[in-house]
Amino acid sequence: MTSELRAGIIGALLGAIGGAILFPPFGFLIGPFVGAIAGEALAGRTGGEGLRSGWWSFLGALAGLAFRVVTLAVVTWLTVRAAFA
């Protein structure tokens, strides 16, 4: 793994953790975006490359959130259905 790629990943991870702690509940979505851009900038990549990395990390966090919401809905439905059956 190249150091530039590693810098974007580490930046997105730190941004997700920091955003979740400092700006709940939206920091978990915005933090990876900002962190990936910062990591790419510190690695010396251009602004366009940093924005692309930030955009994809934001979409990944959003997809993870959507998956958790769907899973929560299914588990809740199954629990309620079993409780009243």
C-alpha positions in Angstrom: 0.0 0.0 0.0 1.5 3.3 -1.0 2.0 6.0 1.6 -0.4 8.4 -0.2 -3.2 5.9 0.0 -2.3 5.1 3.6 -2.4 8.8 4.5 -6.0 9.2 3.1 -7.2 6.1 5.0 -5.6 7.1 8.3 -7.0 10.6 7.8 -10.5 9.3 7.2 -10.3 7.0 10.2 -9.1 9.7 12.5 -11.7 12.1 11.1 -14.5 9.5 11.8 -13.4 9.0 15.4 -12.8 12.7 16.0 -16.0 13.7 14.3 -18.1 11.2 16.3 -16.6 12.4 19.6 -16.7 16.2 18.9 -19.8 16.6 16.7 -22.3 13.9 17.3 -24.4 12.7 15.5 -23.3 14.2 12.2 -19.6 14.2 12.9 -19.4 10.5 11.9 -20.5 11.4 8.4 -18.5 14.7 8.0 -15.4 13.6 9.9 -14.2 11.0 7.4 -14.7 13.5 4.6 -12.6 16.2 6.3 -10.0 13.6 7.6 -9.5 12.1 4.1 -9.0 15.5 2.6 -6.5 16.5 5.3 -4.6 13.2 5.0 -4.3 13.5 1.3 -3.2 17.1 1.6 -0.5 16.1 4.2 0.7 13.4 1.7 1.2 16.1 -0.9 -1.7 15.2 -3.3 -3.7 17.8 -5.2 -6.9 19.3 -4.1 -9.0 17.4 -6.6 -7.5 14.1 -5.5 -8.2 14.9 -1.9 -11.8 15.9 -2.7 -12.3 12.6 -4.5 -10.9 10.7 -1.6 -13.1 12.7 0.8 -16.2 12.1 -1.3 -15.8 8.4 -1.4 -15.1 8.1 2.3 -18.3 10.1 2.9 -20.2 7.8 0.7 -18.7 4.8 2.5 -19.8 6.2 5.9 -23.2 6.9 4.5 -23.6 3.4 3.1 -22.5 2.0 6.5 -25.1 4.1 8.3 -27.8 3.0 5.8 -26.9 -0.7 6.4 -27.1 -0.2 10.2 -30.5 1.5 9.9 -31.9 -1.3 7.7 -30.4 -4.0 10.1 -32.0 -2.2 13.1 -35.4 -2.1 11.4 -35.3 -5.8 10.5 -34.3 -6.8 14.0 -36.9 -4.6 15.5 -39.6 -6.0 13.3 -38.6 -9.5 14.0 -38.6 -8.9 17.8 -42.0 -7.2 17.8 -43.5 -9.9 15.6 -42.1 -12.6 17.9 -43.3 -10.8 21.0 -46.9 -10.6 19.8 -47.1 -14.1 18.0 
